[in-house]
Amino acid sequence: GENVEQHPSTLSVQEGDSAVIKCTYSDSASNYFPWYKQELGKGPQLIIDIRSNVGEKKDQRIAVTLNKTAKHFSLHITETQPEDSAVYFCAATPPGGYQKVTFGTGTKLQVIP
Amino acid sequence: GAGVSQSPSNKVTEKGKDVELRCDPISGHTALYWYRQRLGQGLEFLIYFQGNSAPDKSGLPSDRFSAERTGESVSTLTIQRTQQEDSAVYLCASSWRGQARTEAFFGQGTRLTVV
């Protein structure tokens, strides 16, 4: 089955700086890679996703890159703000109708004002 | 409904008691997941239901844990003879395996405290 590793487990940045979270996956067939943000006391929510036919995707201050050859993908947050403080999870999904999503272990991001 | 609904939101139980947690997925979602999240930790996969296929129970930590799902609707996660180490937030998510995307939508979770 799929195995997803995520680094770092915790990350502190100054407000306005950039934050990068990295994930690797094991199943080369995986073709869908969502990122989730979990705020305190809430369930994770999708913030951005990328498919294997795309190398990069941006949405305002958030971007995700995918390197299929190396089987790794990253989340980039620019101009961080205190409200970006949360736990972020990456995930990978193989193709097919009955494959489950596999999540990384999470990164706790703290943006220091 | 508008989203994934979990009940109760909080549950305090005595060690050794059984508990039942409920998840109402988004209508039409064929896939349903249960995860456990200990304080400050990541998502620990427990069980996965997809349509009428046999569930993937590979994440259940012991035979005290079981889950059921009726068709493509409500699911219940049962923990028998609860232990203190079962204290955690139990998250449910549902998704639809359509052609376009497979986004999983999470509920708010049930915070279980075993005393």
Boltz contact constraints between the chains, C-beta under 6 A:
constraints:
  - contact:
      token1: [A, 32]
      token2: [B, 102]
      max_distance: 6.0
  - contact:
      token1: [A, 43]
      token2: [B, 91]
      max_distance: 6.0
  - contact:
      token1: [A, 43]
      token2: [B, 106]
      max_distance: 6.0
  - contact:
      token1: [A, 43]
      token2: [B, 107]
      max_distance: 6.0
  - contact:
      token1: [A, 43]
      token2: [B, 108]
      max_distance: 6.0
  - contact:
      token1: [A, 43]
      token2: [B, 109]
      max_distance: 6.0
  - contact:
      token1: [A, 44]
      token2: [B, 106]
      max_distance: 6.0
  - contact:
      token1: [A, 46]
      token2: [B, 103]
      max_distance: 6.0
  - contact:
      token1: [A, 93]
      token2: [B, 102]
      max_distance: 6.0
  - contact:
      token1: [A, 97]
      token2: [B, 97]
      max_distance: 6.0
  - contact:
      token1: [A, 98]
      token2: [B, 50]
      max_distance: 6.0
  - contact:
      token1: [A, 98]
      token2: [B, 53]
      max_distance: 6.0
  - contact:
      token1: [A, 100]
      token2: [B, 48]
      max_distance: 6.0
  - contact:
      token1: [A, 101]
      token2: [B, 104]
      max_distance: 6.0
  - contact:
      token1: [A, 103]
      token2: [B, 43]
      max_distance: 6.0
  - contact:
      token1: [A, 105]
      token2: [B, 42]
      max_distance: 6.0
  - contact:
      token1: [A, 106]
      token2: [B, 42]
      max_distance: 6.0
